[in-house]
Amino acid sequence: MRDPFVFDSRSEFCKKPFGAVPCGSEVMFHVRPLTRDGYSRCVLVARREFSGEEIQMELLPEAVDGERTRFTGVLTAPTEPELLWYHFRLIRSDGSTALLDQSGWQETGEIQSWQLTVYEKTATPLWFGGGVVYQIFPDRFCRLSLPDPTGLVGNRWVHENWNDQPVWAPDPDGEVRNRDFFGGSLNGITAKLDDLAALGVTVLYLNPIFESASNHRYNTADYLRIDPMLGTEEDFRHLCREAKQRGIRVILDGVFNHTGSQSRYFNADGFYPGVGAAQSTDSPYFNWFSFHPWPTDYDAWWGIMTLPAVQENEPDYRDFIIRGQDSVVRHWLRAGASGWRLDVADELPDDFIAEIRTAMEETAPDSFLLGEVWEDATTKVAHSQRRRYLLGHELHGVMNYPFRTALIAYLRGGDADDFRETLEALRENYPPEAFLSLMNFLGTHDTPRILTVLGADGIPDSKAGRATYRLSPAQRQIGLERLRLAALILFTFPGAPTVYYGDEAAMEGWEDPFNRAGYPWAQEDTDLKAHFAELARFRRSFPALQAGVLHWIWTSGPLLIFARELDGQLLTTVVNAADVSQALSLPWSAPPARDLLTGQRFIPTDNAIPLTLPPRSGWLLQTDLP
């Protein structure tokens, strides 16, 4: 049976400081069993994840708090990065014992330990977490002219009509080749930088831009060449220079776990003049890949043979990607990029990621390293190994898929407290700098469009049905109302709010490729776009929304209320996700508040503010504390 008054890892009354701690820190523990239960001793039992060592530390009886005995002890965290899994063993004078873990009192069964993340405190660039990110799928954002695919790798063709639906049906061989292009370009992005700046964007995250046979370009053909349909290296440098003048940085997508079967390194179809690994065992790239046997069978990402997996531990490959003076990582940072996003980070060895970060710090000390991780990045296990992503020497931040999943569940009728629990677990486990550097998003190129998810009553069973699906007017209205709330939470929650191109314009679509249509220039939902811009302006104007402490105020049913506080600024997000009005008396000992969205003022009386929230509505309350 759980008794949170005995020990609560998230309460500074029981454990201080909150959450993850730097190496060598002192952590105070208080455990408070009922005195009548007769416990005379309390032992903290901890296991170190990476060394396997067990730690046992006696907590001494310090005082009696009413009907409880308080046992207290100070643990010195390991001097190197580690995960500690701990519970408590309480002992009576007659020698009988009981175990206390996350599930409560344990007599038998598997221990459900608490987690203590111990990390090495290293520098994290603040511009990412404090900014506003805009993700662009380059082929689909802005086309200035119709490109000619003649002579390029892959059997490409280009849609003449920008408003066409991306091709989704398999070809006669049953394959989806992703060879239909729309012709978006780097110069097209540059041409829209003023629009992006007006939207409040400070970081552009570009899906892969290097030469590739497919429109998504995740099957890289040449890491050192911009895809000719996107432009040239000079076009990229020009984009970075122009973006910088507007206070915008550029992050590139690094796909280093696999390459393309048509790449110059594998060269399965002989497109490139050099000798690829698929052509000869004497190829300089042969050792990059694992054949069994050569040339017909080889390791490939998820068994997709057009995506041969590379061996990241091969020295030549590491030299090419990381170590060389003009390595891929260094070359594009020098060309103007401010960071890298690592595709499928769970497929990359820890030391490979650590070497990338070292190379980045040597080349561009203020650059940011982001990882694609779909779960809690501190507890992630890949290839039977616990990963070390956020312990100080690898990633600065990760993509926050749990945020999106929990937010959608809440807005579609779930309990706000489930949202709080999901995010509070991350806040407890992540180093504070990593938590503030999370990439929070409503959608990406790998997820259905957020408006469709929030408005649809259900998911069509067939892909053909999803291809033609459009929200009804009533569904779209509900979806838009929920999306406005989602954006309000996104822009006021800790981490970097990230907008997938077109979500602010109310684009619809289920999964890939329906979520990758051309941006609807001159057909945007201007009201929704203005809402996103206004929220970005608030975030830029109030440091509390960038780096403020998070306070959970009210999380129950459809009501989600949290605040951010920094240097006398208090910004409180109030959301009612229900289809009906909700009334509550919000505890409020602060000065009067003003809703930044409507201008409405709220005067507290008797240390409370009575609120009546209309259906699917939200406020952002500003208060200047004395």
SULHU-V215112 format. One record per backbone hydrogen bond with DSSP energy under -1.0 kcal/mol. NH is the residue of the N-H (numbers start at 0). CO is the residue of the C=O. If there is no record, write none. Layout:
# SULHU-V215112
NH&CO, NH&CO
This chain:
# SULHU-V215112
5&2, 10&7, 13&10, 14&10, 15&27, 20&116, 22&118, 23&77, 24&21, 26&74, 27&15, 28&72, 29&13, 30&70, 31&5, 34&66, 36&33, 37&34, 39&90, 40&90, 42&88, 43&56, 44&86, 45&54, 46&84, 47&52, 48&82, 51&47, 54&45, 56&43, 58&41, 59&71, 61&69, 62&69, 64&67, 67&64, 68&32, 69&62, 70&30, 71&59, 72&28, 74&26, 76&24, 81&117, 83&115, 84&46, 85&113, 86&44, 87&99, 88&42, 89&97, 90&40, 91&95, 94&91, 97&89, 98&105, 99&87, 100&103, 101&111, 103&100, 104&0, 105&98, 113&85, 115&83, 117&81, 118&20, 119&390, 129&125, 130&127, 132&496, 133&202, 134&498, 135&204, 139&136, 151&148, 155&153, 156&178, 158&180, 163&160, 170&174, 173&170, 180&156, 183&138, 184&141, 185&229, 188&184, 189&185, 190&186, 191&188, 192&189, 195&191, 196&192, 197&193, 198&194, 199&196, 200&195, 201&131, 202&131, 203&248, 204&133, 205&250, 206&135, 210&224, 214&177, 220&210, 221&210, 224&221, 226&208, 229&226, 230&226, 235&231, 236&232, 237&233, 238&234, 239&235, 240&236, 241&237, 242&238, 243&239, 244&240, 245&242, 246&243, 247&242, 248&201, 250&203, 251&338, 253&340, 258&307, 259&219, 260&305, 262&259, 263&220, 266&262, 267&260, 269&266, 276&264, 277&265, 278&275, 279&275, 282&279, 285&282, 287&284, 288&285, 291&296, 296&292, 298&289, 300&306, 302&299, 303&300, 306&303, 308&298, 309&256, 310&287, 313&310, 317&313, 318&314, 319&315, 320&316, 321&317, 322&317, 323&318, 326&323, 327&319, 328&320, 330&326, 331&327, 333&329, 334&330, 335&332, 336&331, 337&249, 339&367, 340&251, 341&369, 342&253, 346&343, 347&344, 352&348, 353&349, 354&350, 355&351, 356&352, 357&353, 358&354, 359&355, 360&356, 361&357, 362&358, 363&359, 366&363, 367&337, 369&339, 370&396, 371&341, 372&370, 381&384, 384&381, 386&379, 390&387, 394&388, 395&368, 396&368, 398&370, 399&438, 400&398, 403&399, 404&400, 405&401, 406&402, 407&403, 408&404, 409&405, 410&406, 411&407, 412&409, 413&408, 415&556, 417&414, 418&414, 419&415, 420&416, 421&417, 422&418, 423&419, 424&420, 425&421, 426&422, 427&423, 428&424, 429&425, 434&430, 435&431, 437&434, 438&397, 439&437, 439&495, 446&443, 448&508, 452&448, 453&449, 454&450, 455&451, 465&461, 466&462, 467&463, 475&471, 476&472, 477&473, 478&474, 479&475, 480&476, 481&477, 482&478, 483&479, 484&480, 485&481, 486&482, 487&483, 488&484, 489&485, 490&486, 492&488, 495&437, 497&439, 498&132, 500&134, 502&499, 505&502, 506&501, 513&510, 515&512, 518&139, 520&518, 522&519, 525&523, 528&524, 529&525, 530&526, 531&527, 532&528, 533&529, 534&530, 535&531, 536&532, 537&533, 538&534, 539&535, 540&536, 541&537, 544&541, 545&542, 546&542, 547&543, 548&564, 550&562, 552&560, 553&560, 555&558, 558&555, 559&574, 560&553, 561&572, 562&550, 563&570, 564&548, 565&568, 568&565, 569&622, 570&563, 571&620, 572&561, 573&618, 574&559, 575&616, 576&557, 581&612, 583&610, 585&608, 587&606, 592&601, 593&621, 594&599, 595&619, 598&594, 601&592, 604&607, 608&585, 610&583, 612&581, 615&577, 616&575, 618&573, 620&571, 621&593, 622&569, 624&567
